Structures are given as structure tokens and as C-alpha cells.
Amino acid sequence: MLVEILAALVVGAILYNFLFKTKDDSLPMGDGWWGAGPRRDDDNEEIHPFKIETSDEELTDLFRRIDETRYAEPLEGSRFNYGFNSKELRKVVSYWKERFSWRKQLEILNQYPHFKTKIEGLDIHFLHAKPKNLPAGRKAKPLIMVHGWPGSFYEFYKIIPLLTDPASHGLSDEHIFEVICPSIPGYGFSEASHKQGCDSVAVARIFYKLMRRLGFREFYAQGGDWGSMICTILAQLAPSNVKGLHLNMVAVLTPKLPVLLSIFFGRWFPGCFGFKDEDVRRMFPFMQKYFFHTMKESGYMHIQSTKPDTAGCGLNSSPVGLAAYILEKFSTWTDPNFRDYEDGGLEKKYTLDDLLTNVMIYWLTGSIVSSMRFYKENMSKFGTAKHDKYVTRTGTGGL
């Protein structure tokens, strides 16, 4: 009788595990070392204040290089269809030299407390903005916000006050956050990896360690562009720690063959894929709306995913070349129709001060090459980025 009971319990456990147990899509945390030379275990966990500063010599060198720029004349009527139009580029550079005040922008950048801490051999930079007028008895919710390329931590500056002090901006104060905005390693003021292989999985783990070092057992995460991938993986690494995940870029990166076939042939053979007339009107023409647009706009990705150092050599030496390369993305990625504007529509959504501040962060830190390498690290081993995993749950309970 005992044998039958044990056998029944084993069979029941197997059936329960097979039929009812939720598949664990969390990832192993792992570990890494991205510092120069062999791994050392003598790094302390000190978090020290950091201030963004620039010397007069750096600015003198910048403007000398700007003055030595050699421009190529654009084709007549090309606007931004061939890239950043050099006639408009001259106007941007003129503003950069004559009206843009980096010293003023430094004051803006330093309005929030900045810090650095060593994680996995790298100096990781982040800003930490806390509420100034937190109501009595309330506790701010920790939120990590992660940028992408060609952005930086600066892209969050206009939304931080809405998150840390919503009532002062006419918003509900039901949710009040303290915001942590780190720089991805190799971007801005975060040290670049000295080793090959520092991909989104490694960065997600580094940012998890950062949040735990700051004392947060549970927190929220938000990301766009590379930040969306990093924060998604962060939620997979630590599903019990990430209470909520918000992404402003979501992509289906590994669709199955039937999905691919439906995308390319569903317009002409809708019945074969279960599409109705309404589906066809809503989803197609895919080729014109997405495929050709992607082909036009993804050349940079191929370059940065294969030979980032080659293209980066010129950008790291020419501030004007760097500005053209970065700002062209702010033009076309904001609205593809801006390609047909003489000025690329740059100032329809941004100010030149904001755009040039982002360029200056890349220039003064010399981080364009290391930021471009992030594409190669992720794309060259796409399977390790865990795109076949799902975020099935996040942490529960109150903060």
C-alpha cells in the first residue's frame, strides 16, 4: 500500500508540474568583470558624488576642431534625403559657436545630484533625483530610467520633475517617484567596458546591482531603445524585485516563420493566414509602411553591429561630423516626413540647446565609439539577449 501511495504522489507531482506549474522564464543572474586587466576583488561598494565639469582647454580644442571643418556641398533640392544637409549643418554649427552656452547647460545638468560607483570593474555614473516636497507619511517609489542610442541620461530631464513633484505641475500625486538615471557603460560618464561581450544582459545585471546597492529591494523600471531591452532583461533577471515595467519601444525581434510569411504575403493571400478584409486594410501595405522605411533607416545599425570602431574613428575626431551623425537621427526618427524639410524639422520638437547638450555629452566624454560597440555586442550574439524569454510576472506587494 505504501508503495502505491508513493507512486501516486510522484505521478501526481509530475502531472501537476506539467499541467499547472507556470514556466519559469526568469534568467540566471550570473556575474561579470569588465574592467581593465584580470579580475580583482578589491573593489569597494562606495558611492561617491560626481559633478560634471569641463576645462577651458577642452572647449578651446572643441572650437578649434569646429573651425577646421571641411564641408561638402549638398545636392540641389536634396533636403535631408541624403542625410544631414550641410547647409543646415552650417547653421547649427554657427549657433553652436556663437550662441550656445555650455557653461549654462552645465548648471542645468548639475541641478540633480550625480554619483559614481564601481560595479563589475566599471565606474558607473547615475543621477539620483529625490522629491523635495514629499507629503508627510508618504514614501517615494524608486524608478530606474534607462536611455538608448544616440541618447543619454539627459533625455529624462524634462520628465523628472513630473515624477518627483507631480502636484507642483498640476498632476495627481498618487504616485511620487525618486528617479535613478544611469548611463549605460560606454555612454556619457559611465566607464566603457575593456572586455568584449558587455551586452544588454551584462548591463541589466549591473543596473540590478546598482539598485540593490542604493538600498532598493523592490523598484520600477522604464526604458526606451536599448533601455527597453535592458529593462526587459532586468525584469527577467529579478522578477521578484521589479514591481513594474514600462517600455516606450517594444519590438518583436524573433518572429516564427508563419508570422514572417503572413507579414510578407498576407496582403495577397489573406485567407491563407486567417486574415479578414478589415485586417488587410489595417495592416498593409506592410512593405511600404515598414519594410522600406526600415531599409532606409537601418544602415547605421549594420555599420555599428559589424565595424563600429572604423566608423567611430572619424566621429571621435570631428565634433561637426559627430553632430551631423547624431542629430540626423533626431530629425528622421522623430518624423520620417522631416526628410523632406529643408531644416530636417529639428526645431519642431527640440531646441538646439537640448540637441547640442546631448552632442556635447558624447563629445566631451569621447564615448561615441564605445556607445556604437554596444550594437555589436548585442547583435553578434543575438541568442544570448534572451529574446525567446517572456516577462511573465513582476514583484507584488506594496513599497
C-alpha positions in Angstrom: 0.0 0.0 0.0 2.8 2.4 0.9 4.4 1.8 -2.5 1.2 2.6 -4.3 0.8 5.8 -2.3 4.3 7.0 -3.0 3.9 6.1 -6.7 0.6 8.1 -6.8 2.3 11.1 -5.2 5.2 11.0 -7.7 2.8 10.7 -10.7 0.6 13.5 -9.3 3.6 15.8 -8.7 4.8 15.2 -12.3 1.3 15.9 -13.7 0.9 19.0 -11.6 4.3 20.3 -12.7 3.5 19.6 -16.3 -0.1 20.8 -16.4 -0.3 23.6 -13.9 3.1 25.0 -12.8 3.9 28.3 -14.5 7.0 28.1 -16.7 9.9 29.9 -15.1 11.1 32.5 -17.6 13.5 34.2 -15.2 17.2 34.3 -16.1 20.2 33.3 -14.0 21.8 36.3 -12.5 25.4 35.4 -13.3 28.3 37.7 -12.8 30.9 39.5 -14.9 34.1 41.6 -14.9 34.6 44.4 -17.5 37.4 46.3 -16.0 41.0 46.5 -17.4 43.2 43.6 -16.9 42.5 40.5 -14.8 39.6 40.4 -12.4 40.2 42.0 -9.0 38.0 41.5 -5.9 39.3 44.5 -4.0 36.7 47.0 -5.3 34.6 48.6 -2.6 31.0 49.5 -2.9 31.4 53.1 -2.1 29.0 55.6 -3.8 30.7 58.9 -4.3 29.3 62.3 -5.5 30.2 63.3 -9.0 30.0 66.7 -10.7 30.0 67.3 -14.5 32.8 69.7 -15.2 34.7 70.9 -18.3 38.0 72.6 -18.6 38.8 75.7 -20.7 41.3 73.6 -22.7 38.6 71.1 -23.7 36.4 73.9 -25.0 39.3 75.5 -26.8 40.1 72.2 -28.5 36.4 71.8 -29.4 36.1 75.1 -31.2 39.4 74.7 -32.9 38.2 71.5 -34.5 34.9 73.1 -35.4 36.7 75.9 -37.2 38.8 73.4 -39.2 35.7 71.5 -40.5 35.6 70.8 -44.3 32.1 70.8 -45.6 30.7 69.0 -48.7 28.1 70.9 -50.7 24.7 69.1 -50.7 22.8 68.1 -53.9 20.3 70.6 -55.1 16.9 70.0 -53.6 18.1 67.0 -51.6 16.9 68.4 -48.2 17.5 65.6 -45.6 17.0 62.7 -48.0 20.7 62.1 -48.3 21.4 62.6 -44.6 22.1 65.8 -42.7 22.1 68.6 -45.2 25.3 70.6 -44.9 23.6 74.0 -45.4 21.5 73.4 -42.3 24.6 71.9 -40.6 26.4 75.2 -41.1 23.5 77.0 -39.3 23.6 74.6 -36.4 27.4 75.0 -36.1 27.0 78.8 -36.2 24.6 78.6 -33.3 27.0 76.2 -31.5 29.8 78.7 -31.8 28.0 82.0 -31.3 25.0 81.4 -29.1 25.2 78.0 -27.3 26.4 78.3 -23.7 27.9 75.1 -22.4 28.5 76.7 -19.1 24.8 77.4 -18.7 24.0 73.8 -19.7 26.4 72.6 -17.1 24.3 74.3 -14.5 21.2 72.5 -15.8 23.0 69.2 -15.9 24.2 69.5 -12.4 20.8 70.6 -10.9 20.4 66.9 -9.9 22.8 65.1 -7.7 25.2 62.8 -9.7 27.2 59.9 -8.4 29.6 57.2 -9.5 30.2 53.7 -8.1 32.3 50.7 -9.2 30.4 47.7 -10.4 31.9 44.7 -12.1 35.1 46.7 -12.6 33.5 49.7 -14.2 32.8 53.2 -12.8 29.0 53.5 -13.3 27.5 57.0 -13.5 24.0 57.9 -12.4 21.8 60.7 -11.3 19.5 60.3 -8.3 16.6 62.8 -8.1 14.5 62.7 -4.9 11.2 64.5 -4.2 11.8 67.8 -2.5 8.3 68.1 -1.1 7.3 64.6 -0.1 4.0 64.7 1.9 4.2 63.5 5.4 3.7 59.8 5.8 4.4 59.2 2.1 7.2 57.2 0.6 8.6 57.8 -2.9 8.7 54.8 -5.3 12.2 54.1 -6.7 12.2 54.2 -10.5 15.2 53.4 -12.7 15.0 55.0 -16.2 17.4 53.8 -18.9 18.2 55.6 -22.1 19.4 54.3 -25.5 21.4 55.4 -28.5 22.0 58.2 -29.5 20.5 59.5 -26.3 21.8 59.9 -22.8 20.7 60.4 -19.2 19.9 64.0 -20.2 16.8 62.9 -22.2 14.9 62.4 -18.9 15.4 65.9 -17.5 12.1 67.3 -18.6 10.1 64.4 -17.1 11.9 64.0 -13.8 10.1 67.0 -12.2 6.7 65.4 -13.2 7.7 62.2 -11.5 9.3 63.6 -8.3 7.0 66.5 -7.7 3.7 65.9 -9.7 1.5 68.2 -7.6 3.6 71.2 -8.4 2.9 70.6 -12.1 -0.9 70.1 -11.8 -0.7 66.3 -11.7 -2.1 63.8 -9.3 0.4 62.9 -6.5 -1.0 59.4 -6.1 2.4 58.2 -7.4 5.6 60.0 -6.4 8.9 58.7 -7.5 12.6 59.1 -6.8 14.3 58.7 -10.1 17.6 56.9 -10.8 19.0 57.6 -14.3 22.2 55.6 -15.0 24.5 55.9 -18.1 24.9 52.7 -19.9 28.6 51.6 -19.7 30.4 53.2 -22.6 27.9 56.1 -22.8 28.4 59.5 -21.3 30.1 59.4 -17.9 29.9 55.6 -17.3 33.2 53.9 -18.0 33.3 51.7 -21.1 33.9 48.0 -20.9 37.5 46.9 -21.5 36.4 43.5 -22.5 34.4 42.1 -25.3 30.9 40.8 -24.6 29.4 43.6 -22.4 25.8 43.3 -23.8 22.4 44.1 -22.5 22.3 41.1 -20.2 25.5 42.3 -18.5 24.2 45.9 -18.3 20.9 44.7 -16.8 22.8 42.8 -14.1 25.0 45.9 -13.4 21.9 48.1 -13.0 20.3 45.5 -10.8 23.4 45.6 -8.5 23.2 49.4 -8.6 19.6 49.5 -7.4 20.4 47.0 -4.6 23.4 49.0 -3.6 21.2 52.0 -3.3 19.1 50.0 -0.8 16.1 49.2 -3.0 14.8 45.6 -2.7 11.8 46.5 -5.0 11.7 49.1 -7.7 10.1 50.1 -11.0 11.9 50.2 -14.4 11.4 52.2 -17.5 13.3 52.2 -20.8 13.3 53.1 -24.4 15.6 52.0 -27.3 18.4 50.0 -25.7 16.9 50.9 -22.4 13.8 48.9 -23.3 15.9 45.8 -23.8 18.0 46.4 -20.7 14.9 46.9 -18.5 13.1 43.9 -20.0 16.1 41.7 -19.2 16.3 43.3 -15.7 12.7 42.1 -15.1 13.7 38.6 -16.3 16.7 38.6 -14.1 14.9 39.8 -11.0 11.1 39.3 -11.4 10.5 39.5 -7.7 12.4 42.8 -7.4 11.0 44.7 -10.4 7.5 45.7 -9.4 6.5 47.2 -12.7 8.0 47.6 -16.2 7.2 50.4 -18.7 8.7 50.4 -22.2 8.4 53.1 -24.9 9.9 50.8 -27.5 8.6 47.3 -28.0 9.8 45.1 -30.8 9.1 41.5 -31.9 12.7 40.5 -32.7 12.4 36.8 -33.3 9.1 36.1 -35.1 8.3 32.5 -36.1 8.2 31.5 -39.8 4.4 31.6 -40.2 4.4 35.2 -38.8 7.1 36.3 -41.3 5.2 34.7 -44.1 2.0 36.4 -43.1 3.8 39.8 -42.9 5.2 39.5 -46.5 2.4 37.6 -48.2 -0.7 38.3 -46.2 -1.8 41.2 -48.4 -2.1 39.0 -51.5 -3.2 35.7 -49.8 -5.2 36.9 -46.7 -7.3 33.7 -46.5 -4.2 31.5 -46.1 -3.3 33.3 -42.9 -6.8 33.8 -41.5 -6.9 37.5 -42.2 -10.2 39.3 -42.9 -10.6 42.3 -45.2 -10.5 44.6 -42.2 -7.2 43.1 -41.1 -5.7 43.6 -44.6 -6.8 47.3 -44.7 -5.4 47.8 -41.2 -2.1 46.0 -41.5 -0.9 46.6 -45.1 0.8 47.7 -47.2 3.5 46.5 -44.8 6.3 46.8 -47.4 5.7 50.5 -47.9 5.0 51.4 -44.3 7.6 49.4 -42.5 10.0 47.3 -44.6 11.2 50.0 -47.0 11.3 52.6 -44.2 13.4 50.2 -42.1 15.8 49.6 -45.1 16.2 53.4 -45.5 16.9 54.0 -41.8 18.9 50.9 -40.6 22.2 51.5 -42.3 23.7 52.9 -39.1 22.7 49.7 -37.3 24.6 47.5 -39.8 27.7 49.6 -39.5 27.6 49.7 -35.7 26.8 46.0 -35.4 29.8 45.0 -37.6 32.6 47.6 -37.6 31.8 50.3 -35.1 35.5 51.2 -34.5 36.1 52.1 -38.1 33.2 54.5 -38.5 33.8 55.8 -35.0 37.3 57.0 -35.7 36.1 59.9 -37.8 33.2 60.8 -35.4 35.5 60.8 -32.4 37.8 63.3 -34.1 35.3 65.7 -35.7 32.7 67.4 -33.5 30.8 68.6 -36.5 30.8 65.1 -38.0 29.5 63.8 -34.7 26.8 66.4 -34.5 25.6 65.5 -38.1 25.6 61.8 -37.3 23.6 62.1 -34.1 21.3 64.9 -35.0 20.2 63.4 -38.3 18.7 60.6 -36.1 16.8 63.1 -34.0 15.4 64.5 -37.3 14.2 61.4 -39.1 13.4 59.2 -36.1 11.1 61.9 -34.8 9.1 62.0 -38.0 10.1 60.3 -41.3 8.5 63.2 -43.2 11.1 65.5 -41.8 13.5 64.2 -44.5 11.6 66.5 -46.9 12.1 69.6 -44.8 15.0 71.9 -45.6 16.0 72.1 -42.0 15.1 68.5 -41.2 12.4 69.7 -38.8 14.9 69.6 -35.9 13.5 72.5 -34.0 9.9 71.4 -34.4 10.2 69.1 -31.3 13.5 70.1 -29.8 15.6 73.2 -29.0 19.1 73.5 -30.4 20.3 73.9 -26.8 18.9 70.4 -25.9 20.2 68.8 -29.0 23.7 70.2 -28.7 23.8 69.3 -25.0 23.4 65.7 -25.9 26.1 66.0 -28.6 28.4 67.6 -26.1 28.0 64.7 -23.6 29.2 62.3 -26.4 32.0 64.7 -27.5 33.5 65.6 -24.1 33.4 62.0 -22.8 34.8 60.6 -26.1 32.1 57.9 -25.9 30.8 57.7 -29.4 32.9 54.6 -30.3 32.1 52.7 -27.1 28.4 53.6 -27.5 28.4 52.2 -31.0 30.1 49.0 -29.9 27.0 48.2 -27.8 25.3 47.3 -31.1 28.0 44.7 -32.0 28.0 43.2 -28.5 24.2 42.7 -28.7 23.8 41.8 -32.4 26.8 39.5 -32.7 25.3 37.1 -30.1 21.7 37.7 -30.5 20.6 34.5 -28.9 22.2 35.5 -25.6 20.0 38.6 -25.3 17.2 36.2 -24.3 14.6 37.4 -26.8 12.9 34.0 -26.5 12.1 34.7 -22.9 9.0 36.5 -21.6 8.3 38.8 -18.7 5.5 36.8 -17.1 5.4 38.5 -13.7 6.8 41.2 -11.6 7.1 41.8 -7.9 4.0 42.0 -5.8 3.2 43.9 -2.6 3.5 47.5 -1.6 6.6 49.5 -1.3 
